Amino acid sequence: AMPPTDPLIYRFYELVMINGPAWKALIEEEFGDGIMSAIDFDMVMERLPNPKGDRVKITMSGKFLPYKYYGASGNVPEYGYKEA
């Protein structure tokens, strides 16, 4: 069901729906046109003690896969491109 009904899963859904466009722009700014792999992917979850209530820290690491432009010509690079 969409949106998810489980409260925890809904919060992840909400994070991506609200912050996803900014995350995408930041990744493209740093790496060029492409995606972060969800196959070659690591995630670390930690508990951070806090007097106001423990916090959850999630670190995600995925391989960057540049888009490949077939038949690139003119100003279109063959692979994802980051301006120097």
MARSE-254498 format. One record per residue: x, y, z of N, C-alpha, C, O in turn; residue number from 1. Coordinates in Angstrom, 3 decimals. Atoms other than C-alpha are relative to their C-alpha. Layout:
- nu,nv,nw,cau,cav,caw,cu,cv,cw,ou,ov,ow,n
- X,Y,Z,X,Y,Z,X,Y,Z,X,Y,Z,NUM
...
***
This chain:
- nu,nv,nw,cau,cav,caw,cu,cv,cw,ou,ov,ow,n
- 0.837,-1.189,0.000,0.000,0.000,0.000,0.884,1.256,0.000,1.917,1.296,0.668,1
- -0.733,-1.267,0.039,1.214,3.503,-0.764,-0.941,1.130,0.381,-2.048,1.184,-0.153,2
- -1.255,0.042,-0.732,1.893,5.463,1.209,-0.003,-1.123,1.027,-1.064,-1.632,1.387,3
- -0.071,1.093,-0.976,3.160,2.850,3.694,-0.794,0.341,1.257,-0.896,1.507,1.639,4
- 0.803,-0.228,-1.209,1.007,2.400,6.796,0.798,-0.247,1.280,0.422,0.248,2.342,5
- -0.850,0.210,-1.173,3.751,1.184,9.163,0.700,1.326,0.338,1.322,1.926,-0.540,6
- -0.548,-1.312,-0.342,4.910,4.288,11.096,1.496,0.160,-0.302,1.907,1.209,-0.799,7
- -1.435,-0.115,0.248,8.658,3.553,10.833,0.296,0.046,-1.495,1.083,0.876,-1.951,8
- -0.219,0.014,1.451,8.549,2.703,7.135,-0.533,1.290,-0.615,0.061,1.815,-1.557,9
- 0.534,-1.267,0.506,6.370,5.775,6.534,1.003,1.135,0.188,1.122,2.002,-0.678,10
- -0.973,-1.068,-0.238,9.075,7.984,8.090,1.132,-0.058,-1.027,1.615,0.985,-1.468,11
- -1.004,0.110,1.053,11.644,6.605,5.620,-0.567,0.505,-1.326,0.114,1.218,-2.064,12
- 0.693,-0.465,1.211,9.165,7.214,2.789,-0.058,1.528,-0.003,0.218,2.173,-1.015,13
- 0.106,-1.452,-0.142,8.640,10.754,4.074,1.367,0.672,-0.204,1.458,1.705,-0.867,14
- -1.346,-0.546,0.180,12.408,11.385,4.260,0.375,0.083,-1.478,0.887,1.104,-1.939,15
- -0.363,0.026,1.422,12.891,10.372,0.627,-0.884,0.953,-0.799,-0.382,1.659,-1.674,16
- 0.898,-0.868,0.756,9.820,12.231,-0.652,0.332,1.484,0.224,0.225,2.288,-0.702,17
- -0.286,-1.399,-0.306,10.835,15.470,1.089,1.436,0.376,-0.379,1.669,1.424,-0.981,18
- -1.410,-0.327,0.188,14.638,15.317,0.877,0.615,-0.587,-1.268,1.714,-0.191,-1.656,19
- -0.541,0.667,1.177,15.109,13.131,-2.214,0.503,0.938,-1.086,1.618,0.747,-1.572,20
- -0.493,-0.908,1.042,15.332,15.986,-4.746,1.290,0.725,0.396,2.163,0.929,-0.447,21
- -1.227,-0.668,-0.452,17.978,17.768,-2.629,1.166,-0.982,0.022,2.277,-0.633,-0.378,22
- -1.070,1.012,-0.002,19.968,14.539,-2.137,0.468,-0.273,-1.416,1.668,-0.390,-1.665,23
- -0.333,0.246,1.411,19.823,13.918,-5.898,0.870,1.138,-0.537,1.877,0.890,-1.201,24
- -0.763,-1.157,0.471,21.074,17.449,-6.624,1.404,0.014,0.593,2.364,0.340,-0.107,25
- -1.314,0.018,-0.638,23.929,17.097,-4.111,0.890,-1.098,-0.586,2.079,-0.875,-0.811,26
- -0.769,1.088,0.608,25.024,13.735,-5.552,0.447,0.397,-1.398,1.603,0.181,-1.762,27
- -0.359,-0.409,1.364,24.923,15.123,-9.106,1.034,1.123,0.016,1.899,1.175,-0.858,28
- -0.975,-1.083,-0.095,26.856,18.228,-8.014,1.391,-0.558,0.303,2.387,-0.077,-0.237,29
- -1.286,0.555,-0.410,29.597,16.109,-6.446,0.569,-1.006,-0.999,1.780,-1.037,-1.220,30
- -0.462,1.113,0.823,29.762,13.160,-8.878,-0.322,0.117,-1.484,0.301,-0.563,-2.299,31
- 0.453,-0.087,1.381,28.034,14.202,-12.111,-1.309,-0.756,-0.178,-1.946,-1.137,0.805,32
- 1.260,0.693,0.298,25.066,12.536,-13.822,0.143,-1.489,0.269,1.048,-2.131,-0.264,33
- -0.036,1.428,-0.288,24.372,9.069,-12.453,-0.863,-0.324,1.202,-1.701,0.474,1.623,34
- 0.799,0.477,-1.131,22.934,7.067,-9.570,0.907,-0.608,1.070,2.064,-0.938,0.807,35
- -0.662,0.751,-1.053,23.961,5.566,-6.241,-0.575,-1.411,-0.045,-1.790,-1.596,0.028,36
- 0.442,1.384,0.113,23.816,1.786,-6.520,-0.704,-0.474,1.269,-0.268,-0.177,2.381,37
- 0.674,0.646,-1.122,21.357,-0.066,-4.310,0.373,-1.481,0.038,-0.094,-2.217,0.908,38
- -0.474,1.389,0.027,23.042,-3.374,-5.237,1.356,-0.063,0.699,1.532,-0.840,1.637,39
- -1.312,-0.082,-0.641,26.675,-2.539,-4.349,-0.128,1.067,1.087,0.247,2.221,0.880,40
- 0.510,-0.940,-0.998,25.507,-0.927,-1.105,0.304,-0.509,1.400,0.163,-1.700,1.676,41
- -0.208,0.319,-1.419,26.435,-0.859,2.596,-0.817,0.965,0.842,-1.068,2.105,0.450,42
- 0.709,-0.858,-0.937,24.501,0.478,5.542,0.466,-0.347,1.405,0.597,-1.520,1.752,43
- -0.386,0.187,-1.392,25.601,0.962,9.139,-1.021,0.739,0.852,-1.352,1.894,0.586,44
- 0.964,-0.612,-0.900,23.123,1.632,11.916,0.604,0.045,1.406,1.155,-0.947,1.883,45
- -0.567,-0.175,-1.330,24.186,2.999,15.304,-1.017,0.644,0.937,-1.907,1.379,0.510,46
- 0.784,-0.675,-1.037,22.543,4.022,18.559,0.874,1.101,0.576,2.006,0.844,0.987,47
- -0.716,-1.116,-0.591,23.616,7.467,19.758,-0.730,0.406,1.274,-1.828,0.960,1.210,48
- 0.660,-0.383,-1.257,22.831,7.984,23.456,-0.221,1.510,0.054,0.628,2.297,-0.365,49
- 0.345,-1.408,-0.106,21.101,11.284,24.143,-0.923,0.155,1.200,-1.860,-0.628,1.351,50
- 0.849,-0.183,-1.179,19.566,12.606,27.374,-1.478,0.219,-0.344,-2.353,-0.103,0.459,51
- 1.392,-0.243,0.402,16.415,13.609,25.449,-0.617,-1.214,-0.681,-1.771,-1.155,-1.104,52
- 0.470,1.211,0.687,16.064,10.094,23.967,1.044,-0.426,-1.018,1.527,0.388,-1.806,53
- -1.019,0.495,0.918,18.466,7.902,22.053,-0.353,0.320,-1.447,-1.524,0.409,-1.816,54
- 0.164,-0.346,1.410,18.993,8.740,18.388,0.469,-1.163,-0.854,1.312,-1.954,-0.431,55
- -0.391,1.013,0.970,19.309,6.462,15.368,0.869,0.677,-1.047,0.463,1.672,-1.648,56
- -0.882,-0.529,1.036,22.267,7.126,13.064,0.131,-1.065,-1.076,0.536,-2.195,-0.801,57
- -0.083,0.919,1.134,22.137,5.508,9.636,0.971,0.591,-1.013,0.812,1.729,-1.456,58
- -0.972,-0.406,1.012,25.081,5.722,7.254,-0.158,-0.931,-1.187,-0.050,-2.149,-1.046,59
- 0.162,0.789,1.214,24.503,4.578,3.669,1.166,0.277,-0.942,1.596,1.421,-1.092,60
- -1.104,-0.129,0.940,27.275,3.943,1.162,-0.305,-0.869,-1.211,-0.394,-2.093,-1.108,61
- 0.280,0.736,1.235,26.532,2.989,-2.435,0.964,0.425,-1.086,1.360,1.589,-1.155,62
- -0.901,-0.304,1.110,28.770,2.787,-5.469,-0.673,0.986,-0.950,-1.857,0.849,-1.259,63
- 0.542,-0.947,0.966,28.320,5.720,-7.850,0.112,-0.603,-1.389,1.180,-1.063,-1.794,64
- 0.050,0.530,1.361,27.282,4.594,-11.321,-0.349,1.143,-0.945,-1.494,1.595,-0.968,65
- 0.298,-1.098,0.928,27.612,7.311,-13.978,-0.914,-0.493,-1.113,-0.826,-1.641,-1.549,66
- 0.826,0.325,1.155,24.991,7.383,-16.698,0.900,-0.158,-1.213,1.870,0.583,-1.367,67
- -0.723,0.174,1.264,26.307,6.106,-20.023,-0.904,0.514,-1.103,-2.039,0.064,-1.259,68
- 0.764,-0.577,1.098,25.160,8.144,-22.982,0.458,-0.651,-1.286,1.576,-0.407,-1.740,69
- -0.340,0.689,1.239,25.121,5.991,-26.095,-0.150,0.955,-1.172,-1.111,1.719,-1.256,70
- 0.043,-0.882,1.155,25.889,7.768,-29.314,0.254,1.438,0.383,-0.262,2.355,-0.255,71
- -0.283,-1.360,-0.449,27.238,10.777,-27.415,0.685,0.778,-1.122,1.560,0.266,-1.820,72
- -0.629,-0.849,1.015,28.134,13.631,-29.695,-0.095,1.451,0.451,-0.872,1.791,1.343,73
- 0.049,-1.424,-0.334,28.786,17.343,-29.535,0.422,0.241,1.430,1.502,-0.180,1.845,74
- -0.328,-0.344,-1.384,28.680,18.610,-25.957,-0.438,-1.055,1.005,-0.283,-0.844,2.207,75
- 0.484,1.034,-0.918,27.213,15.389,-24.485,1.142,-0.962,0.304,1.653,-1.612,-0.609,76
- -1.094,0.918,-0.333,29.867,13.401,-22.572,-0.458,-1.451,-0.106,-1.648,-1.746,0.001,77
- 0.335,1.413,0.103,30.038,9.629,-22.993,-0.491,-0.551,1.335,-1.394,-1.387,1.364,78
- 0.401,0.436,-1.340,29.738,9.106,-19.207,-0.448,1.208,0.800,-0.258,2.347,0.374,79
- 0.385,-1.083,-0.891,28.297,11.146,-16.334,1.183,0.954,0.163,2.332,0.513,0.196,80
- -1.061,-1.003,0.067,30.280,14.361,-16.140,-0.143,0.982,1.140,-1.238,1.462,1.436,81
- -0.039,-1.047,-1.015,31.310,16.687,-13.341,0.965,1.073,-0.485,2.124,0.789,-0.785,82
- -0.877,-1.096,0.425,32.664,20.088,-14.325,1.054,0.254,1.059,0.753,0.207,2.252,83
- -1.104,-0.239,-0.947,36.035,20.845,-12.725,-0.141,1.334,0.684,0.697,1.696,1.509,84
***
